[in-house]
């Protein structure tokens, strides 16, 4: 009997090894750490456990820029993953990478997978869609900026925590009160270019760049040195000089300050929800991104940030079948609804948003639907459907440098934005020439 049991155990072990060997491995490179990294790992583990044909191996490759650069270097070396996470500003770069990417709609068609492109939310998928309407990459983590509020600080400063913060004019008045009350960090921000220039432009329906913000062609020029943008950056520059706006860094360094309870107001991604909910020891709230009443009677729509999943060329047909299965899994209403609820990222399908509402999540967590409403309440215009600009990661660096000169008082807003436009246009011309 002991021999028989040993034989059975050996047979089972060999069977498991053969099954594992038979599984097709799919490499997935991403840019998430911390809570978001844990949630990606959970998705991958759930997929791997749901079937036995494929196994996805998720690998963190650094921040967004580092992950994109790692993918490009790997492709040149013939060692590219099947799936690469690329942030939204890398979209034009990926589209121009001839022979490097396999469009998602093609992957799905060739794999015989069911793929209804109409079920994806238009304001989300539009960023990653070709002029013919076909999706080039799959939206994965899509967010939009909102205003986070530390209600406790407002109360301690003698301000009604329910005070209207819908416009920047009203925010400015509250910043005055917070400063007078001795608050050391009335407001901070994350991702200054994305929120205070890219989204500001879309939200007020003014161009960030010509040629429909780059969607209509690579012969585009930057236009974010217009009246509305200059007025906003000027106001923020004044707030910085007065200690009402505290600049913490180019990425999300300000998030640590807000989560620690140091700052009253914080402009950040809706996806800040995951970290704020898990760390904040204070009463917090999410509000819509403010708009300037002096510029528009009502705001247009904000645009997305985050990343999409690109499929890389150079793999076997069986690999792409696994990719198709994984991407369909990620798009399913149940998985999307959970991702949306856990992270604050937008649901990429209408079904996932409806399921979230049916599950009572929005009722139990007031404000978590603000990002969805902000993105979908109005049909996007040529100025508000997003950005598709070459070399945009480098252009953002230029913008960061120029904005920092405003915050430090070394330049006024007009001079800084004029300089950023001039420097950025030089990069756009090089990208245009390289794309021809």
TAZIQUI-V110642 format. One record per helix or strand of 3 or more residues. SS is the DSSP state (@ for helix, = for strand). FROM is the first residue (numbers start at 1). TO is the last residue. If there is no record, write none. Layout:
BEGIN
SS;FROM;TO, SS;FROM;TO
END
This chain:
BEGIN
@;2;22, =;24;30, @;34;50, =;54;60, @;64;76, =;83;87, @;88;95, @;104;111, @;117;119, @;122;128, =;138;143, =;145;150, @;151;156, @;168;180, =;185;189, @;192;203, @;210;213, @;227;241, @;253;259, =;263;269, @;270;279, =;284;287, =;305;312, @;317;331, @;333;343, @;350;358, @;361;364, @;370;376, @;392;407, @;413;435
END
